[in-house]
């Protein structure tokens, strides 16, 4: 029996060592969320969904504002505004933050909820890693891999960044870089699928949520003592903006009312849809993201100058 237990303990130790080594290779290729949980806690942060994760580049903000930023935007299912996002923010942000800059990107979708959802336990983000994670600044982050990585850990090693970046690569600063075929036909096909299928269905099944709007205000109230909050509406393509304006005609007015209530600035780019290029009608192509982020930074600089 002792020999059996000795052998068993040996194999268990060897197995754990193998998994520890494989996990040490986790990086921006691992999945679209891992790096959010494997970097230092930031003082300056960007919140939102996948529209924000791709359109707002912390590196551009750093060049313009001379501060490091972290993009803590995931996607509309995992990081809509709600109690779970607020609790995750509390774990993510550096506890010593006093003069931070916080960019909260908003659109009708990250403030909406399925009409059939009545209880918070049925919110889609209940299945988000933001719900089950406690450590946000460990690297490697074995908690994340154990709780939220569903593939073979050997994939972490074979698909690591050193072998070439994936088409969706999550930078250490939280920016999700997406590389797809930008030929006109490919973009048109993705836009049709995104707008005529995905968002057309959301229009039928969802509505702007008072609970999510309240959570947005809760997040603003949490962040204000720690720095300056900005609301930013990121546009989609002209077709998508037409759909959004039909879905919630007064959305920008609601954001203006919230910004006025808390004395914060709202930068509304929704009328500038045609100024940018999109990969699928919803997400900005990375080159447009660079332009857009620079415009956001310039807006912040102008507001800061006027406020002084």
TIGUTI-721273 format. One line per 3 residues: number of its first residue (from 1); their letters; for each residue x, z, y of N, C-alpha, C. Coordinates in steps of 0.2 Angstrom, whole numbers, plus 2048, in hexadecimal, padded with zeros to 3 digits. Atoms other than C-alpha are relative to their C-alpha. Layout:
NUM) A) X,Z,Y,X,Z,Y,X,Z,Y; ... .
//
This chain:
1) XXX) 804,800,7FA,800,800,800,804,800,806; 7FC,800,7FA,80E,804,80C,803,7FA,801; 7FC,806,800,817,7F4,808,7FB,7FB,803 .
4) XXX) 805,805,7FD,806,7EA,80C,7FF,802,807; 801,7FE,7F9,804,7F4,81C,806,7FD,804; 7FA,802,7FC,816,7F0,821,800,7F9,801 .
7) XXX) 800,807,800,814,7DE,81D,7FA,7FD,805; 806,802,7FB,803,7DD,827,802,802,807; 7FE,7FE,7F9,80B,7E6,836,805,7FB,802 .
10) XXX) 7FB,805,7FF,819,7D9,835,7FD,7FA,803; 804,807,7FF,80D,7CA,835,7FC,801,807; 803,7FF,7FA,803,7D2,843,804,800,806 .
13) XXX) 7FB,800,7FA,812,7D5,84E,803,7F9,801; 7FE,807,7FF,818,7C3,84B,7FB,7FC,803; 806,804,7FD,807,7BC,84F,7FF,802,807 .
16) XXX) 801,7FE,7F9,806,7C6,85F,806,7FE,804; 7FA,802,7FC,818,7C1,864,7FF,7F8,801; 801,808,7FF,813,7AE,861,7FB,7FF,806 .
19) XXX) 805,801,7FB,803,7B0,86C,803,803,807; 7FD,7FE,7FA,80D,7BA,879,805,7FA,803; 7FB,806,7FE,81A,7AB,87A,7FC,7FB,803 .
22) XXX) 805,806,7FE,80C,79E,87B,7FD,801,806; 803,7FF,7FA,803,7A7,888,804,800,806; 7FC,800,7FA,812,7A8,893,801,7F9,803 .
25) XXX) 800,807,7FD,811,795,896,7FA,7FE,804; 806,802,7FC,800,796,89E,802,7FF,807; 7FE,802,7FA,800,78D,8AE,7FA,7FC,803 .
28) XXX) 805,803,7FD,7F6,782,8B9,7FC,7FA,7FC; 803,805,804,7F2,776,8AB,7FC,803,7FB; 803,7FC,805,7EB,784,8A0,7F8,7FE,800 .
31) XXX) 807,801,7FF,7D9,782,8A7,7FF,800,807; 801,800,7F9,7D1,781,8B8,7FF,806,803; 801,7F9,7FD,7D0,794,8BA,806,804,800 .
34) XXX) 7FB,7FB,802,7E0,79C,8B3,804,802,806; 7FB,7FE,7FB,7EB,79C,8C2,7FC,805,805; 804,7FC,7FC,7DD,7A5,8CC,802,808,7FE .
37) XXX) 7FF,7FA,803,7E2,7B4,8C1,807,802,7FF; 7F9,7FF,802,7F5,7B3,8C1,804,7FF,806; 7FC,800,7FA,7FB,7B4,8D3,7FF,806,804 .
40) XXX) 801,7FA,7FB,7FE,7C1,8E0,7F9,800,803; 806,7FF,7FD,7EF,7C8,8E8,801,7FE,808; 7FF,803,7F9,7EC,7BE,8F9,7FD,805,805 .
43) XXX) 803,7FD,7FA,7E9,7C4,90A,7FB,7FB,804; 804,805,7FD,7E1,7B4,910,7FD,7FC,7FA; 803,803,806,7D4,7AC,905,7FB,7FB,802 .
46) XXX) 805,805,800,7C8,79D,902,7FB,801,7FB; 805,7FF,805,7B8,79F,8F9,7FB,7FA,800; 805,805,801,7AB,793,8F3,7FF,7FD,7F9 .
49) XXX) 801,803,806,7A7,787,8E5,805,7FA,7FF; 7FB,805,801,7B0,778,8DE,801,7FB,806; 7FF,804,7FA,7AD,76E,8EE,806,803,804 .
52) XXX) 7FB,7FD,7FC,7B8,77B,8F7,806,800,7FC; 7FA,800,804,7C4,77C,8E8,805,7FA,801; 7FC,806,7FF,7C9,76A,8EB,801,7FE,807 .
55) XXX) 800,803,7F9,7C6,767,8FD,805,804,805; 7FC,7FC,7FB,7D0,776,905,807,802,7FD; 7F9,7FF,803,7E3,776,902,803,806,804 .
58) XXX) 7FC,7FA,7FD,7EC,787,905,806,7FE,803; 7F9,803,7FD,7FC,77D,908,7FF,7FE,807; 801,803,7F9,7F5,774,917,7FE,806,805 .
61) XXX) 801,7FA,7FC,7EE,785,91E,806,803,802; 7F9,7FD,7FF,7FF,78C,91C,804,7FD,805; 7FC,804,7FB,807,77E,926,7FD,801,807 .
64) XXX) 804,800,7F9,7FA,780,934,800,807,803; 801,7FA,7FE,7F7,792,934,805,805,7FF; 7F9,7FC,801,808,799,92E,7FE,806,7FC .
67) XXX) 801,7FB,804,800,7A4,921,7FE,7FD,7F9; 802,802,807,7FE,7A3,90E,7F9,801,7FF; 807,800,801,7EC,7A0,908,800,7FF,7F8 .
70) XXX) 802,801,807,7E4,7A1,8F7,7F9,7FD,7FF; 806,803,801,7D6,796,8F2,7FD,803,7F9; 803,7FC,806,7CB,7A1,8E7,7F9,7FD,7FF .
73) XXX) 806,803,801,7BD,794,8E5,800,7FD,7F9; 800,802,807,7B8,790,8D3,7FB,7FA,800; 805,805,800,7A8,786,8D1,7F9,803,801 .
76) XXX) 807,7FE,7FE,795,786,8D4,7FD,805,7FB; 802,7FC,806,792,78E,8C3,803,807,800; 7FC,7FA,801,7A0,79B,8C3,801,804,807 .
79) XXX) 7FF,7FC,7F9,7A2,7A0,8D6,7FB,7FE,805; 805,800,7FA,791,79E,8DF,800,807,803; 800,7FA,7FC,78F,7AB,8EC,7FB,805,7FD .
82) XXX) 804,7FB,804,788,7BB,8E3,804,806,7FF; 7FD,7F9,801,78C,7CD,8DE,807,7FF,7FC; 7FA,801,804,799,7C7,8D1,806,7FD,804 .
85) XXX) 7FA,802,7FC,7A3,7BD,8DD,802,805,805; 7FE,7FB,7FC,7A3,7CB,8E9,805,805,7FC; 7FC,7FB,803,7AA,7D7,8DC,807,7FD,7FE .
88) XXX) 7FA,804,802,7B7,7CA,8D6,804,800,807; 7FC,800,7F9,7BC,7C8,8E9,804,807,801; 7FD,7F9,7FE,7BF,7DB,8EA,806,801,7FB .
91) XXX) 7FA,7FF,804,7CB,7DA,8DB,805,7FB,801; 7FB,805,7FE,7D3,7CA,8E1,804,801,806; 7FD,800,7F9,7D7,7CE,8F3,805,806,800 .
94) XXX) 7FB,7FB,7FF,7E7,7D8,8F8,7FC,806,803; 804,7FA,7FD,7E0,7EA,8FB,803,802,807; 7FD,7FF,7FA,7EC,7EB,90A,7FE,7FB,806 .
97) XXX) 802,806,7FB,7E4,7DC,913,7FC,803,806; 803,7FE,7F9,7E0,7E0,926,7FF,7FB,805; 801,805,7FC,7E2,7D0,92F,800,7F9,7FD .
100) XXX) 801,806,804,7DD,7C3,923,7FC,7FB,803; 804,806,7FE,7D5,7B2,925,7FC,7FE,7FA; 805,801,806,7C6,7AF,91A,7FC,7FA,801 .
103) XXX) 804,807,7FF,7BF,79D,918,7FA,800,7FA; 805,800,805,7AE,79E,90F,7FC,7F9,801; 803,807,800,7A8,78C,90B,7F9,801,7FD .
106) XXX) 807,7FF,802,796,78A,909,7FD,7F9,7FF; 804,805,801,78A,77D,903,7F9,802,7FD; 806,7FE,803,778,77D,8FD,800,803,7F9 .
109) XXX) 800,7FF,807,77D,77E,8EB,803,807,7FE; 7FD,7FA,802,788,78D,8EB,7FC,806,803; 804,7FA,7FD,77A,797,8F4,7F9,7FF,7FD .
112) XXX) 806,801,803,76C,791,8E8,800,803,7F9; 801,7FD,806,765,797,8D8,7FA,7FD,7FC; 805,803,804,75A,790,8CA,7FA,804,801 .
115) XXX) 806,7FD,7FF,748,793,8CD,7FD,805,7FB; 803,7FC,806,745,79B,8BC,804,807,7FF; 7FC,7FA,801,753,7A8,8BE,7FD,806,805 .
118) XXX) 803,7FA,7FC,74B,7B9,8C3,805,806,800; 7FC,7FA,800,758,7C6,8BE,807,7FE,800; 7F9,801,7FF,76A,7C7,8C3,804,7FF,7F9 .
121) XXX) 7FD,801,807,76F,7C8,8B0,800,7F9,7FE; 801,807,802,769,7B6,8AF,804,7FB,804; 7FC,804,7FB,774,7B0,8BD,806,7FC,7FC .
124) XXX) 7FB,803,804,780,7A2,8B6,807,803,800; 7FA,7FD,800,78F,7AB,8BC,801,806,7FC; 7FF,7FB,805,78C,7B8,8B0,805,7FE,7FA .
127) XXX) 7FB,803,805,797,7AD,8A4,806,7FE,803; 7FA,801,7FD,7A4,7AB,8B1,806,804,7FF; 7FA,7FB,801,7B6,7B2,8AF,800,805,806 .
130) XXX) 801,7FB,7FB,7B2,7BA,8BF,7FD,807,7FE; 804,7FB,802,7A6,7C5,8B6,804,805,7FB; 7FD,7FC,805,7B2,7CB,8A8,808,802,801 .
133) XXX) 7F9,7FF,7FF,7C3,7CB,8B0,801,806,805; 7FE,7FA,7FC,7CC,7DB,8B8,806,7FF,803; 7F9,801,7FE,7DE,7D5,8BA,800,7F9,803 .
136) XXX) 800,806,7FD,7E1,7C8,8C7,807,7FE,802; 7F9,801,7FE,7F4,7C9,8CA,805,801,7FB; 7FB,7FF,806,7FC,7C9,8B9,802,7F9,7FE .
139) XXX) 7FD,807,803,807,7BA,8B3,805,802,7FB; 806,803,803,805,7B7,8A5,7FA,805,800; 806,7FC,801,7F3,7BD,8A5,7FD,800,7FA .
142) XXX) 803,800,807,7EF,7C1,893,7F9,802,800; 807,7FE,800,7DF,7C9,898,7FC,7F9,801; 804,806,7FE,7D9,7B8,89F,800,7FC,7F9 .
145) XXX) 800,805,806,7DF,7AE,88F,7FC,803,7FB; 804,7FE,806,7D7,7BA,883,7F9,800,801; 808,800,7FF,7C6,7BB,88C,7FD,7F9,802 .
148) XXX) 803,806,7FD,7C4,7AA,893,803,7F9,7FE; 7FD,806,802,7D0,79D,88B,7FE,7FF,7F9; 804,802,807,7C6,795,87C,804,7FB,7FC .
151) XXX) 7FC,805,804,7D3,788,876,806,804,7FC; 7FA,7FE,804,7E2,78A,86A,805,802,805; 7FB,7FE,7FC,7F0,794,873,806,7FB,800 .
154) XXX) 7FA,805,800,7FC,786,86D,7FF,7FB,805; 802,805,7FB,7F3,77B,879,804,802,807; 7FD,7FE,7FA,7FA,786,887,807,7FE,801 .
157) XXX) 7F9,802,801,80C,782,881,800,7F8,801; 7FF,807,801,809,76F,87D,7FE,7FD,806; 803,804,7FA,7FF,76B,88D,803,804,807 .
160) XXX) 7FD,7FC,7FA,80A,776,899,802,7FB,805; 7FE,805,7FB,80F,76F,8AA,806,7FC,7FF; 7FA,803,801,820,76B,8A5,800,7F9,7FC .
163) XXX) 801,807,804,819,75D,89A,7FC,7FB,805; 804,804,7FC,810,756,8A9,7F9,803,802; 806,7FD,7FE,802,75C,8B4,7F9,7FC,7FE .
166) XXX) 806,803,802,7F0,75A,8AE,7FC,7FD,806; 804,803,7FB,7E3,750,8B7,7FC,805,805; 803,7FB,7FC,7DB,760,8BD,806,806,800 .
169) XXX) 7FB,7FC,800,7EA,76B,8C2,7FF,806,806; 802,7FB,7FB,7E7,77C,8CA,807,803,803; 7FA,7FD,7FD,7F5,781,8D6,800,807,801 .
172) XXX) 7FF,7F9,800,7FC,792,8D8,7FC,803,806; 804,7FE,7FA,7F3,793,8E9,7F9,7FF,7FF; 808,801,801,7E2,78F,8E1,7FD,7FA,801 .
175) XXX) 803,807,7FF,7E0,77D,8E6,800,7FD,7FA; 801,804,806,7D9,773,8D8,802,7F8,802; 7FE,807,7FF,7E2,762,8D9,7FD,7FB,7FA .
178) XXX) 804,805,804,7D7,754,8D1,803,7F9,801; 7FE,807,800,7DE,743,8CC,7FC,7FC,7FC; 804,805,804,7D2,736,8C7,801,7F9,802 .
181) XXX) 800,807,7FE,7D0,723,8C8,7FC,800,806; 804,800,7F9,7CB,720,8DA,7FE,7F8,801; 802,807,7FF,7C7,70D,8D7,7F8,801,802 .
184) XXX) 807,800,7FE,7B6,709,8DF,7FB,801,7FB; 805,7FF,806,7AC,707,8CF,800,806,7FD; 7FF,7F9,804,7B3,717,8C7,7FC,805,805 .
187) XXX) 803,7FB,7FB,7AE,721,8D7,7F9,7FF,800; 807,801,800,79D,719,8D8,7FC,803,7FA; 803,7FE,806,799,71D,8C6,800,808,800 .
190) XXX) 800,7F9,800,79E,72F,8C8,7FB,803,805; 805,7FD,7FB,794,731,8D8,7F9,7FF,7FE; 806,801,803,785,72A,8CF,7FE,805,7FC .
193) XXX) 802,7FB,805,786,736,8C1,800,807,804; 800,7F9,7FD,78A,745,8CD,7F9,801,804; 805,800,7FB,77C,741,8DA,7F9,7FF,7FC .
196) XXX) 807,802,803,76E,738,8D0,7FE,804,7FA; 801,7FC,806,770,743,8C1,800,807,801; 7FE,7F9,7FF,778,754,8C4,7FC,803,806 .
199) XXX) 803,7FC,7FA,772,758,8D6,7F9,7FE,800; 808,801,800,761,74F,8D4,7FD,805,7FC; 803,7FB,804,75E,75B,8C6,800,807,803 .
202) XXX) 800,7F9,7FD,763,76A,8D0,7FB,800,805; 806,800,7FB,757,765,8DE,7FA,802,7FD; 806,7FF,804,749,766,8D1,800,807,7FE .
205) XXX) 801,7FA,804,74E,776,8C9,803,806,804; 7FD,7FA,7FC,757,781,8D7,7FC,800,807; 802,800,7F9,753,787,8E8,805,805,804 .
208) XXX) 7FB,7FC,7FC,75D,790,8F6,7FE,807,7FF; 802,7F9,802,75E,7A2,8F1,802,805,805; 7FF,7FB,7FB,75B,7B1,8FC,805,805,7FD .
211) XXX) 7FB,7FC,803,766,7BB,8F0,807,7FE,801; 7FA,803,7FE,774,7B0,8F2,802,800,807; 7FE,7FF,7F9,773,7B0,904,801,807,802 .
214) XXX) 7FE,7F9,7FF,773,7C3,904,807,801,7FE; 7FA,7FE,802,782,7C3,8FA,806,7FD,804; 7FB,803,7FB,78B,7B7,906,801,805,806 .
217) XXX) 7FF,7FC,7FB,787,7C3,913,804,807,7FE; 7FD,7FB,803,78D,7D1,908,808,7FF,800; 7F9,802,800,79E,7C8,906,803,800,807 .
220) XXX) 7FE,800,7F9,79F,7C5,919,801,807,802; 800,7F9,7FE,79C,7D8,91C,806,803,7FD; 7FB,7FD,804,7A9,7DC,90F,807,7FE,803 .
223) XXX) 7FA,803,7FD,7B6,7D1,917,802,801,807; 7FF,7FF,7F8,7B4,7D4,92A,804,805,802; 7FB,7FB,7FE,7BD,7E4,92A,807,7FF,7FF .
226) XXX) 7FA,802,803,7CB,7DB,922,803,7FA,803; 7FE,805,7FD,7CD,7CD,92D,7FB,7FB,804; 805,805,7FD,7C4,7BD,934,7FD,7FC,7FB .
229) XXX) 803,804,805,7B7,7B4,92B,7FD,7FA,803; 803,806,7FE,7B2,7A2,92D,7FC,7FD,7FB; 804,804,805,7A4,798,925,801,7F9,801 .
232) XXX) 7FE,807,800,7A8,786,921,7FB,7FC,7FB; 804,804,804,79B,779,91B,804,7FA,7FF; 7FC,805,802,7A5,76C,911,7FB,7FA,7FE .
235) XXX) 805,805,802,79C,75B,910,801,7FC,7FA; 7FF,804,806,799,750,901,7FF,7F9,803; 801,807,7FE,796,73D,902,7FA,7FF,804 .
238) XXX) 806,801,7FC,789,736,90D,7FA,800,7FC; 806,800,805,77D,734,8FE,7FF,807,7FE; 802,7F9,802,77F,746,8F9,7FE,804,806 .
241) XXX) 803,7FD,7FA,77D,74C,90B,7F9,7FF,801; 807,802,7FF,76D,743,90C,7FC,804,7FB; 804,7FC,805,767,74C,8FC,800,807,802 .
244) XXX) 800,7F9,7FE,76D,75D,902,7FC,801,806; 804,7FF,7FA,764,75A,913,7F9,800,7FE; 807,800,802,754,756,90A,7FF,807,7FC .
247) XXX) 801,7FA,804,757,765,8FE,7FF,806,804; 800,7FA,7FB,75A,772,90C,802,7FD,807; 7FF,803,7F9,757,76A,91D,803,805,805 .
250) XXX) 7FE,7FB,7FB,75B,77A,926,806,804,7FE; 7FA,7FC,803,76B,77F,91C,805,802,806; 7FB,7FF,7FB,777,77D,92B,7FD,805,805 .
253) XXX) 803,7FB,7FB,76B,787,936,800,807,7FD; 7FF,7FA,803,76B,795,92A,807,803,800; 7F9,7FE,7FF,77E,795,92A,801,803,807 .
256) XXX) 7FF,7FE,7F9,77E,796,93D,7FD,807,801; 803,7FA,7FF,772,7A4,93C,804,806,7FE; 7FC,7FB,804,77D,7AE,930,806,801,805 .
259) XXX) 7FA,800,7FC,78C,7AA,93B,7FF,804,806; 801,7FC,7F9,784,7B0,94B,7FE,807,7FE; 802,7F9,802,77D,7C0,942,807,804,800 .
262) XXX) 7FA,7FC,801,78F,7C5,93E,806,7FE,804; 7FB,802,7FB,798,7BD,94C,806,7FD,7FE; 7FB,804,803,7A2,7B1,942,7FF,7F9,802 .
265) XXX) 800,807,7FE,7A6,79F,944,7FE,7FB,7FA; 802,805,805,79D,791,93A,802,7F9,802; 7FE,807,7FF,7A6,780,938,7FC,7FC,7FC .
268) XXX) 805,805,804,799,773,933,803,7F9,800; 7FD,807,800,7A1,763,92D,7FB,7FB,7FC; 805,804,804,791,75D,924,7FE,7F9,803 .
271) XXX) 802,806,7FD,78E,74F,931,806,7FB,800; 7FB,804,800,79F,748,92E,802,7FD,7F8; 800,802,807,79C,742,91B,804,7FA,800 .
274) XXX) 7FD,806,801,7A2,731,91E,808,800,802; 7F9,7FF,7FE,7B3,737,925,805,801,7FA; 7FC,7FE,806,7B9,73B,913,7FF,7FC,7FA .
277) XXX) 800,804,807,7BC,733,902,7FE,806,7FB; 802,7FB,805,7B4,73C,8F3,801,7FD,7F9; 7FF,802,806,7B8,73B,8E1,7F9,7FE,7FC .
280) XXX) 806,801,804,7A6,73C,8DB,7FA,801,805; 806,7FF,7FB,79B,73E,8EB,800,807,802; 800,7F9,7FE,79D,751,8EB,807,803,802 .
283) XXX) 7F9,7FD,7FF,7B0,755,8EA,804,7FB,804; 7FC,805,7FC,7BC,74E,8F7,806,7FE,7FC; 7F9,802,803,7CB,744,8F1,805,804,803 .
286) XXX) 7FA,7FB,7FE,7DB,74E,8F3,802,7FE,807; 7FD,802,7F9,7E1,743,902,7FB,801,805; 805,7FE,7FB,7D1,746,90B,800,807,801 .
289) XXX) 800,7F9,800,7D2,758,907,806,803,805; 7FA,7FE,7FC,7E3,759,910,7FE,7FF,808; 802,801,7F9,7DB,751,920,7FA,805,802 .
292) XXX) 806,7FB,7FF,7CB,75D,91E,803,806,802; 7FD,7FA,7FF,7D6,76C,91C,803,801,807; 7FD,800,7FA,7E0,768,92B,7FB,801,806 .
295) XXX) 805,7FF,7FB,7D0,766,935,7FD,807,801; 803,7F9,801,7CA,777,92F,805,805,804; 7FB,7FC,7FD,7DB,77F,934,800,7FF,808 .
298) XXX) 800,802,7F8,7DA,776,946,7FA,804,803; 806,7FD,7FD,7C8,77D,948,802,808,801; 7FE,7F9,800,7CF,78F,944,805,801,806 .
301) XXX) 7FC,7FF,7FA,7DD,78D,950,7FD,7FF,807; 803,801,7F9,7D2,787,95E,7FB,806,801; 804,7FA,7FF,7C6,795,95B,804,806,801 .
304) XXX) 7FC,7FA,7FE,7D4,7A2,95B,803,800,807; 7FD,801,7F9,7DB,79B,96B,7FA,802,805; 805,7FE,7FC,7CA,79C,973,7FE,807,800 .
307) XX) 802,7F9,800,7C7,7AD,96D,805,805,803; 7FB,7FC,7FD,7D7,7B4,974,7FF,801,808 .
//
